[in-house]
Amino acid sequence: MPRLARTICGGMLFFSVLLAGQTLADELKDQAVSRLAQSLDPAIPVALGKAVVRQAALLRARELLAEHGRRADLGDGWNASAPEWQAAEDALMQNVLKLIDTRIEPPEWFYAVLRREIANVLDAEDADYIATHFTTPAGNEQRIVLQMRLVGEVLMTNYTFTGRIDHTVPGLENDLTELQSAYWKLEPFRVRDFINDPQALKFAGQDAGLKYTKMLAIRGIDGFIAHIDAVAAAAREAINNAEPLIENYVEAYRHRVHQISVDQ
């Protein structure tokens, strides 16, 4: 074989080996990142997301229903106790329920945020170390604390302090019960002492653990909020798009009230 051909073949083999090595490294990192992401429970973000999206849609629907009632001069009887109002509200919410069922209930969005942000801050070795640590008794307890204090409490605070979750809004009862159950399952008031566990101290004090905790507290929370808020915006838009349905229920209410007055 001529020298030039041998050189070209050798170069191609060298780059093929490099490419194969890089591909294997990428696969190993993907596996470690996915394993770490899957170690967190999506129950709180999912329940919270359902409440936020549902409230955004319900408030917009009720706002539109009230506006239509004023324009039609329906009086005080046009309210949530009227069967036509409730039927109109249910009709307006149909596409919102589909959004919740497809974009909030399945937790892939939660894991996608985690995979993206973990991959940005940790290498394969660190991601694998933390995922493995979380399978140990002390590590599992630390995972629960992080999940409770950061994923749970910080995320909930963002929405309760801004009024985007109002516990007095009718229609959120099931979502809020689900949210409370997910939070209390973590036993928030149980004493957890890591001071005498060297592996727990190592995780809390080393670079990988600090990076992961910071990621979860900032970039992870930001990612969860961005997704939930995007779906809430889509839910409000779905209500706006369904607004023409309201007139049918306004007319049904008007007809029923008129019939009652005639019968009397």
C-alpha positions in Angstrom: 0.0 0.0 0.0 1.4 3.4 -0.9 2.6 5.6 2.0 -0.1 8.2 1.4 -2.9 5.6 1.4 -1.5 4.1 4.7 -1.4 7.6 6.2 -5.0 8.3 5.2 -6.2 4.9 6.5 -4.3 5.4 9.8 -5.8 8.8 10.2 -9.3 7.6 9.6 -8.8 4.8 12.1 -7.5 7.2 14.7 -10.5 9.5 14.3 -12.8 6.6 14.3 -11.4 5.4 17.6 -11.7 9.0 19.0 -15.3 9.2 17.8 -16.2 5.8 19.3 -14.6 6.8 22.6 -16.5 10.1 22.6 -19.7 8.3 21.8 -19.2 5.9 24.7 -18.4 8.7 27.1 -21.6 10.6 26.0 -23.7 7.5 26.5 -22.2 6.9 29.9 -22.9 10.5 30.9 -26.5 10.3 29.6 -27.1 7.2 31.6 -25.7 8.7 34.8 -27.6 12.0 34.3 -30.9 10.1 33.6 -30.4 7.9 36.7 -29.8 11.0 38.9 -32.8 12.8 37.4 -35.1 9.8 37.9 -34.1 9.7 41.6 -36.3 12.7 42.3 -40.1 12.3 42.8 -42.2 14.5 40.5 -45.3 14.3 42.8 -45.1 17.9 44.2 -44.2 19.7 40.9 -47.0 17.8 39.1 -49.6 18.5 41.7 -48.5 22.1 41.9 -48.6 22.5 38.2 -52.1 21.1 38.0 -53.3 23.6 40.6 -51.6 26.6 38.9 -52.8 25.8 35.4 -56.3 25.0 36.6 -56.6 28.2 38.7 -55.3 30.3 35.8 -58.0 28.8 33.5 -60.8 28.9 36.0 -60.2 32.6 36.9 -60.2 33.6 33.3 -63.3 31.5 32.5 -65.2 33.1 35.4 -64.0 36.6 34.4 -65.4 36.1 30.9 -68.7 34.6 32.2 -69.2 37.6 34.5 -68.5 40.0 31.6 -71.0 38.3 29.4 -73.6 38.4 32.2 -73.1 42.1 32.6 -73.4 42.8 28.9 -76.5 40.7 28.7 -77.9 42.4 31.9 -78.6 39.1 33.5 -78.5 40.4 37.0 -77.3 38.8 40.2 -78.7 35.4 39.4 -76.1 34.9 36.8 -73.4 33.4 39.1 -71.7 30.1 39.9 -74.8 28.7 41.4 -76.7 28.9 38.2 -76.7 25.6 36.3 -76.0 27.4 33.0 -73.0 29.1 34.4 -71.6 25.8 35.7 -72.3 24.1 32.3 -70.6 27.0 30.5 -67.6 26.8 32.8 -67.3 23.0 32.2 -67.4 23.6 28.5 -64.8 26.3 28.6 -62.5 24.0 30.6 -62.5 21.0 28.3 -59.4 21.9 26.3 -57.7 23.0 29.6 -58.2 19.5 31.0 -56.5 18.1 27.9 -53.5 20.4 28.5 -53.2 19.2 32.1 -53.5 15.6 31.0 -50.9 15.9 28.4 -48.4 18.6 29.5 -48.6 18.4 33.4 -49.8 15.0 34.5 -47.1 13.0 32.7 -43.8 13.9 34.5 -41.5 13.8 31.5 -41.3 17.6 31.5 -40.0 17.4 35.1 -37.3 14.9 34.2 -36.4 16.8 31.0 -35.6 19.9 33.1 -33.5 17.9 35.5 -31.6 16.1 32.7 -30.9 19.3 31.0 -29.7 21.2 34.1 -27.7 18.2 35.6 -25.9 17.7 32.3 -24.9 21.4 32.3 -23.3 21.4 35.7 -22.1 17.8 36.4 -19.8 15.4 34.5 -20.6 11.7 34.2 -18.5 10.8 37.3 -20.2 13.3 39.6 -23.7 12.5 38.3 -23.0 8.8 38.9 -21.6 9.4 42.4 -24.7 11.4 43.5 -27.1 9.0 41.9 -25.4 6.1 43.8 -25.2 8.1 47.0 -28.9 8.7 46.9 -29.5 4.9 47.0 -27.8 4.6 50.4 -29.8 5.2 53.6 -28.2 8.5 54.4 -28.2 9.6 50.8 -31.8 8.8 50.4 -32.6 10.9 53.5 -30.6 13.8 52.0 -32.4 13.4 48.7 -35.7 13.7 50.6 -34.6 16.9 52.4 -33.4 18.5 49.1 -36.7 17.5 47.4 -38.8 18.8 50.3 -36.9 22.1 51.0 -36.0 23.0 47.4 -38.3 21.3 44.9 -41.2 21.4 47.3 -41.1 24.5 49.6 -39.3 26.9 47.3 -41.5 26.0 44.3 -44.7 26.3 46.4 -43.6 29.6 47.9 -43.1 31.0 44.5 -46.8 30.5 43.6 -48.4 31.1 47.0 -46.7 34.4 47.6 -47.6 35.6 44.1 -51.3 34.6 44.4 -51.0 32.1 41.6 -52.3 29.5 44.0 -55.2 30.7 46.1 -56.6 28.0 48.4 -60.0 29.8 48.4 -60.6 29.4 44.7 -63.4 26.8 44.2 -62.4 23.9 41.9 -58.8 23.4 43.1 -59.8 21.1 46.0 -58.5 17.8 44.5 -55.2 19.4 43.2 -54.5 20.9 46.6 -55.3 17.7 48.4 -52.9 15.9 46.1 -50.3 18.5 46.7 -50.6 18.3 50.5 -50.4 14.5 50.4 -47.2 14.6 48.3 -45.6 17.1 50.8 -46.7 15.3 54.0 -45.4 12.0 52.5 -41.9 13.4 52.9 -42.4 13.7 56.7 -41.3 17.4 56.9 -41.1 17.5 60.7 -39.1 14.3 61.2 -35.7 14.9 62.7 -32.9 13.9 60.3 -29.4 14.0 61.7 -26.5 13.7 59.3 -23.7 14.9 61.5 -22.3 11.5 62.4 -22.5 10.0 58.8 -19.2 10.5 56.9 -20.9 9.9 53.5 -23.6 12.4 54.2 -21.0 15.0 55.2 -18.9 14.2 52.2 -21.9 14.8 49.9 -22.8 18.1 51.7 -19.3 19.4 51.6 -17.8 18.3 48.3 -17.9 20.1 45.0 -20.3 17.6 43.3 -22.9 17.9 46.1 -22.7 21.6 46.3 -23.0 22.0 42.5 -26.1 19.7 42.5 -27.8 21.5 45.3 -27.2 24.9 43.8 -28.5 23.6 40.4 -31.6 22.3 42.0 -32.3 25.5 44.0 -31.8 27.9 41.0 -31.8 26.4 37.5 -34.0 23.4 38.4 -36.7 25.6 40.0 -36.5 28.1 37.2 -37.0 25.3 34.7 -40.0 23.9 36.5 -41.6 27.4 36.8 -41.0 28.1 33.2 -42.8 25.0 32.1 -45.7 25.4 34.5 -46.1 29.1 33.5 -46.1 28.3 29.8 -48.9 25.7 30.2 -50.8 28.2 32.4 -50.5 30.8 29.6 -51.7 28.1 27.1 -54.7 27.3 29.4 -55.7 31.0 29.5 -55.5 31.1 25.7 -57.6 28.0 25.4 -60.3 29.7 27.5 -60.1 32.8 25.3 -60.5 30.7 22.2 -63.6 29.0 23.7 -65.3 32.2 24.6 -67.9 32.1 21.8 -69.5 29.1 23.6 -70.7 31.3 26.4 -73.5 32.9 24.4 -75.3 29.6 24.1 -75.4 29.3 27.9 -76.4 32.9 28.4 -79.4 32.4 26.1 -80.3 29.2 28.0 -80.2 31.0 31.3 -82.2 33.9 29.9 -84.8 31.5 28.5 -85.1 29.5 31.8 -85.5 32.7 33.9 -88.1 34.0 31.5 -90.0 30.8 31.6 -90.0 30.8 35.4 -91.4 34.4 35.4 -94.1 33.4 33.0 -95.1 30.3 35.0 -95.4 32.4 38.1 
